[in-house]
């Protein structure tokens, strides 16, 4: 997509956004149950409820969906570990290798938006829309299966529909928030209303919540598997038209080939009009014509066939450097791409063969003199990652034109693509698959059309599809890749991703045997989850911006930034630990919980004071200070709220006024008498501290 169309799309988007702002401000969107968040429209509807009911009704279907989500939870946990290790290892490599910025680090390529990201074609939008729809629909189906209300379903629109959403009742899914409960009670009291029985919503259990949260990722993985299997079927329906066609792997900067306009990943099909079916034909066609000039016919990345005129290149000594590997001897010595090596240890280098023969005689640790067309360098060789001789760390051209040409293995590349579904069974394969769109040919893959479609043709029953088979293959690949990547990324153990909530639920379950107090357990699990989330977010920022930051502030500057982040994390963890340590403790005793009694007595026996860990300004309670109030006690009989107004005495005072407008702090020896109860054998009595939702006391009437 050229700059003209990008600019046109930008103007259309801005006009659309302006219209959305006007309609939202005038309340027109709200009339049609549409809400706006910036340029994003959420078009809500309840029409999908019948579909959800049909998909989830019946014990057989409910059992299937629960089993489906249970199996998916295992994949979520495996993916969570994989993504955490991947991000951590990537951050480690950023510090140790200090890579130079590449196209992957460019702002436009950070966002995986088709058309904007130069590695992702427009056909990938199909994959994005499908990924969002199946993800949200799966959350909704499991919500209905587990008895959680689906408030609405709808479309996400930004000029065009880009996805879907399912809005589940958050109070049922995660439980009612404490602050909201307290605010409702205060409003009732301020209005002089008598608190009545609350509508008790069913709250999902930890296992149900985990299934609902895992369902979206599970469906993304399932769609990815189906799409890759269909992609595989197409791969077995095509065959190479030509194999071993000369392929440009690299071009040295400022070389004759570079000046003529030859780029990496071009196929050379003809030399002076004569077809070159392999590297031998190419070498025979160019060897004698370099000095006098020639015309190369190439296929560029857009699939267009064009002719490139190469001027005569005189016979000169030297071999062109097309690339320099960061962190290795040549780069450390200052050798750069585009230089031409003339001599090595005073031995003339006439071409690629001379360079290779010289390097084969070297040993690791040897210091050699490399003279280029720019200057001379003293370089200490390292051990080769592949061989026993010395390693310089450069990629050199294998001809006088300054480009590295080798055969493109069309048949071998097809076999490589056919192995794609098999890669899904191992973490190493996951890593290869996630990097495929960003890797160069013949290792990566983006689309068949328009470039690679010239090398293959459909066979057998697929022949009737003609060239359209490659468009179908492209769409299937991107449906699979986008769903796979969306699923993996959602497994990161950081809120607000599904993986963050699942990780928190798992922590809660692990901590439950050792920490009985619900609030303490939840606070610890939240603290760990948020700390890991901040660490992951910081690591992702380093992966994206690290190559740029390292050039400006260096390793020590980046380390200082990381130390600052760690200090923030430690401070946060300390604050939460203090709150947990000072959390409310059960220092109350219930007397009178007997059948046929109408009075309960709750007494404070001294010892540890109940702590309001969240603090409230009316009592002067800061975080971690002693600030427990009788006013925040709530009595529940068989799960139903029992109001204390006009039915209780504190130390004999009937006018102590329980409620949020007056605060009576706990003190040793206090006794609260509650009358008007009708207690029966087996009744459950709970005394709850509403500020923290801790059950301070729980007993059964005898």
Buried (B, 14 or more C-beta within 10 A) or exposed (E): EEEEEEEEBEEEEEEBBEEBEEBBEEEEBEEEEBEBEEBBBBBBEEEBBEEBEEBBEEEEBBEEBBEBBBEBBEBBBEBBEBBBEBBEEBBEEBBEEBBEBEEBBEEEBBEBBBBBBEBBBEBBBBBBBBBBBBBBBBBBBBBBBBEBBBBBBBBBBBBEBBBBBBBBBEBBBEBBEBEEBBEEBEEBBEEEEEBEEBEEEEBBEEBBBBBBBBBBBBBBBBBBBBBBBBBBEBBEBBBBEBBBBBBBBBBBBBBBBBBBBBBBBBBBBBBEEEEBBBBEBBBBBBEEBBEEBBEBBBBBBEBEEEEBEBEEBEEEBBBBBBBBBEEBBBBBBEBBBBBBBBBBEEEEBBBBEBBEEBBEEBEBEBEBEBBBBEEEBEBEBBEBEEEEBBBBBBBBBBBBBBBBBBBBBBBEBBEBBEEBBEBBEEBEBBEBBBEBBBEEBBEBBBBBBBBBBBBBBBEEEBEEBEEEBBBBBBBBBBBBBBBBBBBBBBBBBBBEBBBBBBBBBBBBBEBEEEBEBBBBBBBBBBBBBBBBBBBBBBBBBBBBBBBEBBEEEEEEEBEEBBEEBBEEBEEBBEEBBEBBEBBBBBBBEBEBBEEEBEBBBBBBEEEEBBBBBBBBEEBEBEBBBBBBBBBBBBBBBEEEBBBBEEBBBBEEEEEBBBBBEEBBBBEEEBBBBBBEBEBEEEBEBBBBBBBBBBBBBEEEBE
